[in-house]
């Protein structure tokens, strides 16, 4: 979820300041809110956040279903 927030903040800053280098966006806009390194920012920008969040949500849902099935076995 944090990656998603950082990515959204970066996209907003790029839209507002299209000719600003990534390092300056990191320095002026992202680090005050999320103290991360440049390497971490590049990792976040390359991460398919939405895909990973869907996978996590699917895993959580599967765990809930398994727990419900186990609960029915012991009732």
Secondary structure, 3 states (H helix, E strand, C coil): CHHHHHHHHHHHHHHHCCCCCHHHHHHHHHCCCCCCCHHHHHHHHHCCHHHHHHHHHHHHHHHHHHHHHHHHHCC
